[in-house]
Amino acid sequence: MKAKNKIAAMLTVVTVGVTTSLSSVQAFSESSNSENKRKPELVFPVISDVHIDDGSTADMNKFRTAMDQLNKAAPKQDAFVVVGDLTDYGYATEYDKFFSIYNEKKQADVQSMFTMGNHDYWNGLSVEKAQDRFLEKSGMDSLYYHKKVNGYDFISLSPENGNTHGLYSVNQINWLGEKLAAAEKENPDQPIFVFLHQHIKDTVYGSDLWGTQENKELLYDTLKKHPQVITFSGHSHYPLEDPRTIHQKDFTSVGTSSVSYLELGPGKLQGFHPEGYRDISQGMIVEVYNNEVIIKKRDFHKDDWT
């Protein structure tokens, strides 16, 4: 088996109380997982859709709870990633509330990474001014960027307007292709982590309805050249319990659910927003051991693993 194909086959997902096999994805009970005794080379939480809203303190409380649990579960983090919709409307006051909590709770040496989401554009500003506000408030150098964390490649994308399905331009996707090729050439046996808000069309649960539309074929075809890629995306708010939130074909895609509230796909008996949907809050911690990636899914509302 070629090295990069071998990498694509080594995603291990840790979920509590579940033992199953999904193609090359394996799930183990946390209590019986001997891998937890090893020291990971890389640890980073990934959360999404925090939706800090000027009109309510509920999401601020959920965000604090999430940060506290992530710090307790992963006391030594190398990076912290939020894949979009930091705010509900992209107001300056909402960003200020988000970062007042984040800066208080984040670990001192962590590399922070944020992407824009469609809600972060919904502030009545022009696209350019909304992006400027995001960059100013988040401290990111640009809308899409590449970082090295403990020798691993982290590539962050952002939609270029506030459309629900997002816009990832040809220029941004071509830039992504260049970064992926360079990362693979430098470290052909390592996973490459890619972060974006909207799901890539026809990958994880929810991508059929909430996935990218414009330039979707170019984006997919750019990623499929590199099977060691693992993408993380939010936007749909779909629950981590569903096994389809992890998709493996030409590369691996992971849905990250939402810190703010739960949604379900159409046609469910419980409805699109089931009873108690605003009480649900989820996220994940990623651990990397050499060429093995372990994803631990978290129910913040239960203070327990999913």
ABEGO torsion letter per residue (X at the ends): XBAAAAAAAABBBBBBGBBBBBEABBBBBAAABAAAABBBABBBBBBBGAGBBAABAAAAAAAAAAAAAAAAABABBABBBBBEGABAAGBAAAAAAAAAAAAAABBAABBBBBBBBAAAABAGBBAAAAAAAAAAAAGBABABBBBBBGGBBBBBBBBABABAAEBBBAAAAAAAAAAAAAAAAABAABBBBBBBABBBBGBBBGAAAABBABGAAAAAAAAAABAABBBBBBGAGBBAABAAABBBBABBBBBAEBAABBBBBBGBAAEABBBGAAABBBBBBBBBBEABBBBBBBBAAAGBBX
